[in-house]
Amino acid sequence: MKFLYENGYQTVNLKEAICYLSGVKKLKEKTVVITFDDGFRDLYTEAFPVLNSYGFSATVFLPTAFIKNKRLKFKEKECLSWDEIRKLQGKGIIFGSHTINHPVLYKMTMNDIEYEL
């Protein structure tokens, strides 16, 4: 993050990037999109404070079955809570779907894939 900041990069979230790529907005040089998968709690405790210190935004993809009001784990790591997600959202982080249960999609039927998405 320090390298990006010191070299004049700016971040945009994925929603903004789509506007740039579709020609709705003109893309500035040195623009990057930062994304995170799986909604682990260390995004809130470790990554966000660093992003915030540089004024950077990010897009986070959540497997919603692991996001609750009480703390759950996925892949042996603590996940974000809805309260933490609301706080991050209020500070410019946006969220997208990373399915419900984080399954291996290519092993599923199309109906099951549509449900997960």
SVG drawing of the C-alpha trace seen along z (x, -y; Angstrom):
<svg xmlns="http://www.w3.org/2000/svg" viewBox="-32 -11 39 43">
<polyline fill="none" stroke="black" stroke-width="0.4" points="0.0,0.0 2.9,-2.3 4.4,-1.7 1.0,-2.5 0.6,-5.7 4.2,-6.9 4.0,-6.4 0.8,-8.3 -1.7,-5.5 -5.4,-5.9 -7.9,-3.2 -11.4,-2.8 -13.9,-0.2 -15.0,2.4 -18.3,0.6 -16.4,-2.5 -14.0,-0.5 -16.9,0.9 -17.9,-2.7 -14.4,-3.4 -14.1,-0.3 -17.5,-0.9 -16.5,-4.4 -19.0,-6.2 -16.0,-7.8 -12.5,-8.5 -9.9,-6.3 -7.1,-8.1 -3.6,-6.8 -2.3,-4.9 -5.7,-3.6 -6.0,-0.2 -8.8,1.9 -8.1,3.7 -10.3,6.8 -10.5,9.3 -12.2,12.6 -14.0,14.6 -14.7,11.8 -12.2,12.7 -12.0,10.6 -8.4,9.6 -9.7,7.4 -11.3,5.3 -8.5,5.5 -5.4,5.5 -6.1,4.6 -8.6,1.8 -6.6,-0.3 -3.8,-0.3 -6.1,-1.0 -7.7,-3.8 -4.4,-5.4 -3.6,-5.9 -7.2,-6.9 -7.7,-3.7 -10.9,-1.9 -11.5,1.8 -14.2,4.3 -14.8,7.4 -16.5,10.6 -18.4,12.4 -19.7,16.0 -22.8,15.0 -23.4,18.3 -20.4,17.4 -21.4,13.9 -23.7,13.6 -24.1,11.3 -22.0,13.8 -18.5,14.7 -18.2,17.7 -15.2,19.4 -14.4,20.4 -11.2,22.2 -10.2,22.0 -10.2,18.2 -12.7,15.8 -15.1,14.1 -16.5,10.6 -19.7,9.9 -22.6,7.9 -21.8,5.1 -18.2,4.9 -19.4,5.0 -21.8,2.1 -18.9,0.1 -16.6,0.8 -19.4,0.0 -19.8,-3.4 -16.1,-4.0 -16.2,-3.4 -15.6,0.3 -18.1,2.0 -19.2,5.7 -20.2,8.3 -21.3,11.9 -18.8,14.7 -21.6,17.2 -23.5,18.3 -21.5,21.4 -18.3,21.0 -18.8,24.3 -16.7,25.7 -19.0,24.4 -17.8,26.6 -18.9,29.7 -22.5,28.3 -25.6,28.3 -26.6,25.1 -29.6,24.7 -27.4,25.0 -24.9,22.6 -27.7,20.1 -28.8,20.5 -25.3,19.9 -24.8,16.8"/>
</svg>
